[in-house]
């Protein structure tokens, strides 16, 4: 399976394990996007993408609407994005992204999870260089040649293209996400965009076994229980 499969699989598992947290995460992200760029999806591409993703993950419409309405009604909340880099057992690494209204609380909860496992907090940049920051666009209903032609016609350079069954996965610079989607939909109107993500993807993966794997899975569970944690990326082969 390709890199996109691992990201998607992790998202599905997270959704099934904690719907309430998923809803809260999207509510925060949508509120912040609407506050920063306006509440109209037509003029706020970031908000539009978040709403589309939330609907795909079956976030109730009233949660989405309430998050946007908070901005329209003048509610002033402030969330900060924070990234933490961790070293786990036997060469495993993790990148943890948080969106929080209290950085001290986030750090405290993160350290509590770390202290219950063999993980260690790394300095800024100590882990990130081992990952690629990429956007991923997955399409169904086109072959690889058609996708390449659409990207060339739009003068878009991409990092890689993978074929996963009946789906073509395009990897590119995060800033090119909307351009890639536009190029594909322009070439084939009505095409299904099955995947739309921006993620940190490990350049190499490690395999854990026994106590190391158990310790790593415990850490993932503890991180997933922290409300401020948005995304966890890691290099462990699942």
VMD Tcl script that draws the C-alpha trace (Angstrom):
set ca {
  {0.00 0.00 0.00}
  {1.14 3.56 -0.71}
  {1.74 6.49 1.60}
  {-1.77 7.85 1.13}
  {-3.27 4.59 2.37}
  {-1.46 4.93 5.70}
  {-2.72 8.51 6.22}
  {-6.27 7.54 5.31}
  {-6.22 4.43 7.50}
  {-5.06 6.43 10.51}
  {-7.85 8.96 9.92}
  {-10.50 6.25 9.73}
  {-9.29 4.61 12.94}
  {-9.27 7.95 14.71}
  {-12.81 8.75 13.57}
  {-14.15 5.43 14.82}
  {-12.38 5.73 18.17}
  {-13.39 9.26 19.09}
  {-16.18 10.95 17.13}
  {-16.58 13.63 19.77}
  {-12.94 14.61 19.41}
  {-13.21 14.60 15.62}
  {-16.19 16.95 15.78}
  {-14.37 19.26 18.21}
  {-11.28 19.30 15.99}
  {-13.23 20.31 12.91}
  {-15.24 22.89 14.86}
  {-11.99 24.58 15.93}
  {-10.41 24.41 12.48}
  {-13.51 25.71 10.73}
  {-13.94 28.53 13.24}
  {-10.30 29.58 12.86}
  {-10.45 29.42 9.04}
  {-13.65 31.49 9.00}
  {-12.17 34.01 11.44}
  {-8.98 34.39 9.40}
  {-10.41 34.40 5.89}
  {-14.11 35.20 6.11}
  {-17.23 33.10 6.51}
  {-18.12 32.76 2.82}
  {-16.84 29.53 1.30}
  {-16.84 31.03 -2.19}
  {-14.12 33.51 -1.20}
  {-12.32 31.41 1.43}
  {-10.68 28.37 -0.13}
  {-9.34 27.07 3.19}
  {-12.80 27.17 4.76}
  {-14.35 25.50 1.72}
  {-11.84 22.66 1.86}
  {-12.37 22.12 5.59}
  {-16.16 22.04 5.21}
  {-15.89 19.55 2.35}
  {-13.58 17.31 4.38}
  {-15.79 17.56 7.47}
  {-18.82 16.47 5.47}
  {-16.86 13.53 4.02}
  {-16.02 12.45 7.56}
  {-19.71 12.73 8.50}
  {-19.38 15.68 10.85}
  {-22.96 16.86 11.52}
  {-24.03 19.97 9.57}
  {-25.11 21.79 12.74}
  {-21.58 21.56 14.16}
  {-20.17 23.08 10.98}
  {-22.84 25.81 10.96}
  {-22.32 26.67 14.64}
  {-18.57 27.08 14.12}
  {-19.13 29.56 11.27}
  {-21.99 31.33 13.08}
  {-19.69 32.01 16.04}
  {-17.60 34.22 13.78}
  {-20.66 35.98 12.33}
  {-21.97 36.67 15.83}
  {-18.69 38.21 16.96}
  {-17.52 35.48 19.33}
  {-13.77 36.00 19.76}
  {-11.79 32.84 20.42}
  {-8.11 32.47 19.72}
  {-6.42 29.20 18.76}
  {-2.72 28.66 18.25}
  {-1.15 26.02 16.04}
  {1.77 24.20 17.66}
  {3.95 21.35 16.41}
  {5.90 18.94 18.60}
  {8.49 16.40 17.49}
  {8.93 13.15 19.41}
  {11.31 10.21 19.46}
  {9.70 6.86 20.23}
  {11.18 3.38 20.76}
  {13.69 1.78 18.36}
  {14.04 4.57 15.83}
  {10.37 5.54 15.67}
  {9.50 9.22 15.35}
  {6.33 11.25 15.60}
  {5.13 14.70 14.63}
  {2.22 15.96 16.70}
  {0.17 18.94 15.52}
  {-2.05 20.76 18.01}
  {-4.62 23.53 17.73}
  {-5.15 24.98 21.17}
  {-6.40 27.95 23.14}
  {-3.93 27.14 25.92}
  {-0.40 26.16 24.89}
  {0.67 25.44 28.48}
  {-2.16 22.93 28.84}
  {-1.21 21.24 25.58}
  {2.45 20.91 26.56}
  {1.51 19.62 30.01}
  {-0.82 16.96 28.58}
  {1.74 15.99 25.95}
  {4.49 15.58 28.55}
  {2.19 13.47 30.71}
  {1.66 11.09 27.78}
  {5.41 11.00 27.05}
  {6.25 10.24 30.69}
  {4.01 7.14 30.59}
  {5.99 5.70 27.68}
  {9.60 5.55 26.51}
  {9.17 8.53 24.18}
  {11.20 11.73 24.38}
  {10.50 15.27 23.25}
  {12.81 16.46 20.47}
  {13.97 19.95 19.59}
  {12.34 21.86 16.72}
  {13.56 20.34 13.46}
  {15.04 17.22 15.03}
  {12.37 15.00 13.44}
  {10.72 17.10 10.74}
  {13.66 16.80 8.33}
  {12.91 13.07 8.07}
  {9.44 13.80 6.66}
  {8.12 15.31 3.45}
  {5.45 18.01 3.73}
  {3.17 17.20 0.80}
  {-0.36 17.56 -0.44}
  {-2.15 14.47 -1.72}
  {-4.96 14.45 -4.25}
  {-6.62 11.15 -5.11}
  {-8.83 10.81 -8.19}
  {-10.98 8.01 -9.57}
  {-12.13 7.79 -13.18}
  {-8.89 8.83 -14.86}
  {-5.78 6.87 -15.80}
  {-2.20 7.93 -15.09}
  {-1.64 9.32 -18.59}
  {-4.77 11.47 -18.41}
  {-3.70 12.84 -15.04}
  {-0.23 13.66 -16.35}
  {-1.69 15.42 -19.39}
  {-3.96 17.53 -17.15}
  {-1.05 18.55 -14.91}
  {1.22 19.38 -17.86}
  {-1.52 21.47 -19.48}
  {-1.82 23.45 -16.23}
  {1.99 23.73 -15.94}
  {2.05 22.08 -12.50}
  {5.10 20.16 -11.28}
  {4.36 17.35 -8.82}
  {6.59 15.25 -6.57}
  {5.18 11.83 -7.42}
  {2.20 9.91 -8.77}
  {1.08 6.52 -7.46}
  {-1.53 4.08 -8.70}
  {-3.55 2.37 -5.96}
  {-6.12 0.09 -7.54}
  {-8.60 2.30 -9.38}
  {-7.26 5.46 -7.78}
  {-4.47 7.80 -8.88}
  {-2.66 9.59 -6.03}
  {-0.87 12.84 -6.85}
  {1.76 14.16 -4.43}
  {2.77 17.78 -4.68}
  {3.78 20.95 -2.91}
  {1.12 21.91 -0.31}
  {0.74 25.33 -1.96}
  {-0.29 23.56 -5.19}
  {-3.22 21.65 -3.66}
  {-5.95 23.84 -5.14}
  {-4.16 24.16 -8.49}
  {-3.89 20.37 -8.77}
  {-7.57 19.90 -7.98}
  {-8.55 22.64 -10.43}
  {-6.40 21.11 -13.19}
  {-8.01 17.70 -12.70}
  {-11.60 18.97 -12.56}
  {-11.00 21.21 -15.58}
  {-9.68 18.27 -17.60}
  {-12.57 16.05 -16.55}
  {-15.59 17.86 -15.07}
  {-17.45 15.83 -12.48}
  {-14.44 13.68 -11.64}
  {-14.46 12.21 -8.12}
  {-11.83 13.68 -5.79}
  {-11.46 10.77 -3.39}
  {-8.57 12.19 -1.36}
  {-7.68 15.76 -0.39}
  {-5.00 15.99 2.29}
  {-1.94 17.91 3.40}
  {0.30 15.74 5.54}
  {3.78 15.01 6.84}
  {4.89 11.76 5.21}
  {7.96 9.84 6.48}
  {10.80 9.37 4.03}
  {11.60 5.98 5.59}
  {9.67 3.66 7.88}
  {10.59 1.34 10.74}
  {9.03 -1.91 11.92}
  {8.40 -2.34 15.64}
  {7.75 -5.59 17.45}
  {7.03 -6.87 20.95}
  {7.36 -4.41 23.82}
  {8.47 -1.60 21.50}
  {5.29 -1.91 19.44}
  {3.13 -2.10 22.56}
  {4.80 1.00 23.99}
  {4.37 2.88 20.71}
  {0.68 1.96 20.43}
  {0.17 3.08 24.03}
  {1.66 6.45 23.14}
  {-0.65 6.79 20.13}
  {-3.66 6.05 22.34}
  {-2.58 8.61 24.93}
  {-2.02 11.26 22.26}
  {-5.41 10.54 20.73}
  {-7.02 11.21 24.11}
  {-5.61 14.75 24.22}
  {-8.27 17.13 22.95}
  {-5.82 19.67 21.54}
  {-4.06 17.11 19.33}
  {-5.17 17.47 15.71}
  {-2.90 15.15 13.78}
  {-0.23 12.60 14.59}
  {2.21 11.56 11.87}
  {4.75 8.79 12.43}
  {7.18 6.51 10.64}
  {6.03 3.14 11.98}
  {4.94 0.54 9.45}
  {1.47 -0.68 10.34}
}
mol new
graphics top color blue
foreach p $ca { graphics top sphere $p radius 0.5 }
foreach p [lrange $ca 0 end-1] q [lrange $ca 1 end] { graphics top cylinder $p $q radius 0.2 }
display resetview
